[in-house]
């Protein structure tokens, strides 16, 4: 089965119960490149409640829930990368809390939905 990466950064957005989820999906060929983009997004969103991510770069992969309930954010994003056969690709989702708890299953679905919207906009390159 072929592997792919996104050609350039794309963005997806979902709002639910006033919580706003913005997904950035972008090519990343090394961890330093990923870390630089993560730092830029953190600086641009200082009031965000959570900034979660997942990446697959070469044979390395990592995800984080950034204080969301365990397994509701980063891991599902990493599973999405695997499902879509994406490598050398990263997903960062910025969440602004809207005041209502979403519950674990809705939270998981919303993080993934924002990333799917972005991936569906992306031009994929076979690697």
Secondary structure, 3 states (H helix, E strand, C coil): CCCEEECCCEEEEEEECCEEEEEEEEECCCHHHHHHHHHHHHHHCCCCCEEEEEEEECCEEEEECCCCCCCCCHHHHHHHHHHCCECCEEEEEEEECCCCCCCHHHHHHHHHHHHHHHHHHCCEEEC
